[in-house]
Amino acid sequence: MSGLRRIAVLDIGKTNAKVVALDCATGAEIAEHRIANRVLSGPPYPHYDIGALWAFTLRALSELKAEGFDAVSITTHGASAVLLDAEGKLALPVLDYEHRYPQHVQDAYAQIRPTFADTFSPPLPGGLNLGAQLHYQKTAFPDEFARVRTIMTYPQYWAWRLTGVAANEVTSLGCHTDLWKPSDGNYSALVDSLGIRDRMAPLRSAFDALGPVLPNIADAIGLPQGVPVYCGIHDSNASLLAHLVGRQPPFSVVSTGTWVVNFAVGGDLDHLDAARDTLANVDAYGRAVPSSRFMGGREFELLTAELGLFSAEAALDALPDVIEHRMMLLPNLAEGSGPFPGAKRTWLQADNATPPQRWAAACLYLALMTETCLGLIGAKGPTLVEGPFAGNPIYLKALRSLLDRPVIALPGSTGTSQGAALLAAPHALPQTGTEVETLPQDLSTYRQAWHAAIQRTQP
């Protein structure tokens, strides 16, 4: 649609949710409202506070109406689906994907999940495979599951709340769900094993305007009638979309948030390793993209809680001693995923390290994990870093030194909102990233020692 000036984006991440107004011409955030994405402990299991998120969405849209937005777009984290009954109510709460199921349920699911060759979806813990969530809900809550009439991927649920139009979309279905075959562009056999094919909402393009905001909602929050709502997109793929428009492959994107998700645009799927959390994501155009990830943002939070925050200058000053004495952090702080899924965190040569030294070593750890993830997917060309890690100078310089090819840090807290806005206004946004310089220190020996230590210590 041409002529759009400003777009409101509902952006629900695993840690926080926000609604922002963006300028279509520049991608700049004009205004923002944010809350924590709270997980309720149960019953019947840990689940998202959908009521609070909906109330926040309506309140934020009402407060942003002064900005005069012309459309609404949506992006959310993956590994979530919404189960509705015949009356459009939740048949079961929206399950937190970090919930771990009883072993007998996990074993039963392993017998029916498709192969990696079919779905390019690795086996992941808890509900990170969306198919495992649906199997758990069907197995543990058969009466409630029997009432399910419509299953929607998470961004599209929020579009349905605003428009009344039910849909599913491929970026969420193609994100390690076990439910999608990227090579065929269609559902996997798992939907039939679970008996849910007839309950899956119709497939729509992320770029589709599903309909206007429902008249009663528009009246209640003071919006003009007819504001269109776009279908929506998985958050990491929203970050990727901002770079697919107007940039030629090969290149890679490092999208940082709760997860560090890496995309090798222009790569192939031939060398993906299911045991090391590599996979195929599906972009907004339906194309498979080699991907890898680790829970770097969560690990950053854990490290910050332990060590505190330090100035970049203090950490940079500490870096030469860290490298010389091989003070290092080995994976994982957040267990169960990433390129070393069985490893448990270990500090080496750090018994007498100062907090700034440990912090510098932690930044090197994050850079080494990212380099490893990019190597596993055959990333080539420049690497674009967006999200919170784009503001971490040691991480950026270390990554540039390790990769020995251009690294570009992109401004702003996240690229997900800008990417979601492109669904309504698909044109190239100005990218004013900063090309990162290398560290003055050579990291080759440190890198070799880090990998050797992992080989000695991991199961």
N, C-alpha and C positions, 0 to 999 in steps of 0.2 A: 504493500500500500504506500503510495507516495503522499507527500504532504504532511507526514507525521513530524511533529516538532519535539515532543517530549513523551517518554514512555515510563510508566510505573512498573517496576519489576519486583515481584515477590520472590525472594531468594532464601530458601530454607536449607541451611547447612546442618551438619550433624551437631555442631556446638552452639551455633547462633542462627537466628532467623532475622531477616531484615526486609524492609520495603524501601526502595529507593526510587527517586525520580531522576531520569537521565536525559541529557540533551542528545538528540539523535545525530546531530552534525558532528559532535566532538566525542561522545561517549562519556562526558564528564558527569559525575554525580552532583546533582543540584541540591538534593535534600535526602535525608536518611532517617529511618526509625528502626530500632533494633531491640531484640529481647533474646534472652537465653532460650535455647531449645530444650525444654525440661523433659526428662524421662520419669514417668510415674512407675513406682516399683511394682504395682499390681493391685489386686488380682486382674486377670488370671496369669499375667506374666508382665515383665517390664515393657512399657509402651509409651508412645509419644502423647503429649498432652494436646490432642487435636483441638479441643474446645478452646484452650488458651491461644493456640496459634491462629484459629479462625477469628477470635475476638480481636487479637492484635492486628491481623490483616485488615479487617474492616476499619478499625480505628486509624491505622496508618494511612490507608487509602483516603479516608475522610480528611485527615489532616494534610495530605499532599494535594488535595484537589485545588488548593490555591495556586499550585504550580501549573495547573492547566494541562495535565497529561492527556494524551490523545488515545492511548491504548494501554493494555496490561499484558505483561509477559511473565512467565513463571520458570523458575529453575529450582531443583531440590537435589539433595543427596540421593544416591542410589540405594539398592538393596532394600526397597520398601514397596509394598503394595497395599491397597485398601480393598477390603472385602465388604460389599454392600448387600443388604437384603432387598426384598422386593419393594420395600417402602423407601429405599434410599438411605437407610440408617446403617451404621456400622454393625455388621454381623459379628465381628470380633475386633478388639482394639488393634491399632496399627503397631505391630511388634517392633521392638528395638532390635536391630540386627546384631547387636553384641550379646544378646541372650544365648546361653549355651543350653542345648537340649540333652535329655537323658541319653546315655550311650546306646540303648537299644533302638531309640528313634534314629540316631545318627547311622547306626549299622543298617537299619532297614532302608534309609534313604540311599545309602551307598549302593544298594542292590538295584535301584531303579534309575539313578542319575545317568545321563548320556555320557559318552566318552568325550575327552578333551578334543579329539579329532573332529567331532561333530560340532561342538559348541565353542571351542577355544575358551572355555570357562574352567578355571582350575578349581579343585576342591578347596573350600575355604571354611574357617571355623564359624560356629554360631550360625547366624542367618545371613552371612555375606553372600551365599548363594541363595537368591530369592526362592528358587525351587525348594530348597530345604525348609524355608519358612512355611511355605504352603503345605508341604508334606507334614510338618510338625503340627500345624493348626488343624489339618484334616485328621491326623492320627489322634491327637490329644483332646480335641474338642469336636467330635463327630456331629453332635446335634447342632451346634452353632454353625459348623461348616456346611451342613446340609441346607441351611437357610440362605447361603450365599447365592446371589443371582448375578452380580457384576463384580469383576476383578479389574482394577485399574492400577497402572503404575503411578507413582507418587506425585510427580508434577501434574499429571492429568487429573488426579483427584481434586486438586485445588482449582484447576480450570473448570471442572464439573461443578464445584461449589459455587463458582461465580456465574456460570452460564447455563447449567443444567444439561450440558452435552457431554456424554461419556466417551472416553477415548483411551487408547494405549499408544505408545510411541517407541520407536526403535532404539533411541539412545539409552533409555532406561531398560528396555528388554534385552539389549545387547551388552549390558554391563554385568558380567559374571553371574548371570541369573540361572544358567543351565536351561533356560526356556527358549533360547533363540539359536538358530543356525545361521551364522553370518554368511556362509558361502551360498546358502539358498535364499536368504532374505525372508525367512519364514520361521514359524514356531518349530521347536524340536519335538521329538516324540514324547518328551516329558509331560507336555500338556495333556496328552492322551493317557499316559500312565496315571496321572493325577485325576483324570476325568473332569477337566476344567475348560476344554476348548470352547464349549458353548457359553461359558461364562466370561470369557475374555472380551473386554470392550473392543469396539472396532478400532482398527489401526488407522491413525492419522499422521500426517507429516507434522514435524515440529513447527513448520512455518505456517500451518493452517490457522486462520482465525476461526475458532470454534463457534463463536457467536458473541453477541453483546452481553455486558453485565446485565443480569436479570433485572427487570424493572423494579421489583420490590426491594432488591438490594441497593440499586442506584438511588432510589428515593430515600431509603433509610440512612445512607451515608452522604447524601447530597451531591451525587455525581449526575452529570447530564445523561440523558438516555442515549443508548447506542454506542457506548465506549466498547470497542472490540477487545476480546481476550484471546490471546494466542495459545496454542496447544501446550507448549512448554518443552523443557529439555533437561536431561541429566546434567548435574552441575559441572563435572569435569569436561563433559562434551561442550557445555556452554563456553568454558574457557578456551577450548580448542577452536570453536567456531570463529572466534574473533580473529584467529590467525589464518584459518582456511580461506577467509575472504580477502583476496588481494595479495597472497604470498605464495610463491612457487616452491614445491618440494625439491630436494629433501631438506627437512628441518625437524627439530624436536621441540616439544613444549613441556615444561615442568610446571605443573599446576599445583600450587601449595595451599594447603588448608589443614583440616584435620588429617587428611591423607596427602601425601605427595604422589601425584599421578603423572606418569610420564608417557608421552605419545611420540612415536616415530613416524612422522608423516612422510609418505613415500617409501616406507619400509615394506617388508613382506612378512607373512605369518609362518614361514617354513621352520624357523629356529626357536619358536616359543617353547618354554619349559614349564609345564603345569606345576612342577614341584617347587618352582621359585617365584610364584605369584606373577607370572607373565600371562597375558591374555589378549584377546582381541576386543577392543571396544568398537562400537558402531557409531560413526559420526552422524551429524544431522542430515546428511545426504544419503544415509544408508550404507556407507562404505566401511569395511572393516579396517581398523587401524591398530597396528602392534602397540601394546601398552604394557606398562609395569607399574608397580607401586609399593610403597611402604607407609606406615602410619606415622610419618615424620612430624606432623603438626601435634599429634597427641604426645609424641616423645618430647617435642619442644616444651610442651606444657609441663611434663613431668620433670624435665631438667630445670626449668625455671623455678618450679616449686622447691627443688632441692638446693639449687645453687644461687638463686636470685638472678637479677638482671645486672649486667655490667656494661659500661660504655664500650663502644667499639675500640676506642683508643687503648683501654686497659687490656682487652682481649688480644688486640694486635701486638701490644707490648709483650704479652705473655707467650705469644706464638713461637718465637725462636727456641725457647727452652722446651716447649712442648714437643716440637719437631725433633730437636737434638736428642732429648732423653726418651723419645718414643712413648710419651704419655698418651694413652689412647683408650677410647671407649669402643667395646665390641658389641655387636647386636645381640639381642633386641631389647629395647625398653618396653615396647608394646609387642607382646608375643603373638605368634600364630599366623603371621602374614609377612610379606616382604620377601626379599631374595634369600634370606637365611631363616626360614620359618621355625626351625627347631632350636635355634640358638637362644641363650639367655645372657643378658647383659653382664659384661665383665669390664672392670677398670684394670688397666695394666700400667705399671710404673707410675702410679698416681697416688700412692699412700701419703706422700708429703706434699702433694700438689696444692697450690693455693686455689681458692675458688675461681679467680680469673683464668688460671691455667686449665682447670677442669672445663671451664666454659669454652675456652679456645679449642680444647680437644673435642668437646661435644660438637662444635661447629664443623671441625674436620670430619667427625663421624657422619654428620648429616650429608656433607659433600661426598664422602666416599660411598655412602649408601646410594645417593643419587647417581653417581657415576656408574656404579655397578648395575643399577636398574636400567640406565640408558644403554649400557653395553649389551645387556641381555636381549634387547629388542632391536639391536643393529642400528641405533640412531646415527644419523649423519647430518652434516651441515650445521648451521648455527643452532644454538639452544636458547630458547626464550624462557625466562623464569618469571612467573607472575604469582601474585599473592603475597602473604607475609614474608616468605623467605627472600623475596626480592629486595627487602630492606636490611638484610643481614650481610655486611660487607665481608666478613671472614668466610662465610659459606660461599658467597658468590666468587670471591677471588680464588678460593681453594678449588671450586668446581671448574673455573676457567683454567687453572693450572693443571688439573687432573685430565681434563678433556683435550687440552691443547687445540681448541678451536673456539670460535667466537661464542661468548655467552652474553646475552642482552637482558638486563634487568628492566622490567616494565613497571611503571608507576601504578599507584592505587592499591587499595587493600585487597582486592580480588578482581579477577577477570570474569567471574561467573555472571555478574549482573550485566556487564557490557555485552557478553555473548548472548544472553537471553534477549536483550534488547534488539539484537540483530535479527531475531525471528520476525519482528514487526517491520524493521527497516534494514534490509539486508544489503548493506554497502560497506566498503572498506572504511574502517575508522583510522584516524591518524595514530600512528604508533611512534611515540617519542621516547623509546627506551634508551637506556644508557649502556654502552658497551663496556664490559667489565675488564679491568686489568688483572694480570696475573699477580700472584704473591712473589715477593723477592726471594723467598726460600724455595728450594727444590723439594718436591713432595714424592719423588719416585721411590726413594728408599723407605720412607714412612708408609707409602701405599703398599709396597711389597711386604713389609713387616705386618701391616694390618691384616692383609689377606692370609698370610702364613699363620698368624695367631688364630684367626677364625678356623682354619683347617685343623689346628691342634685342639681347639676347645669345643667346637660344635659337635652335637651328637652324630 
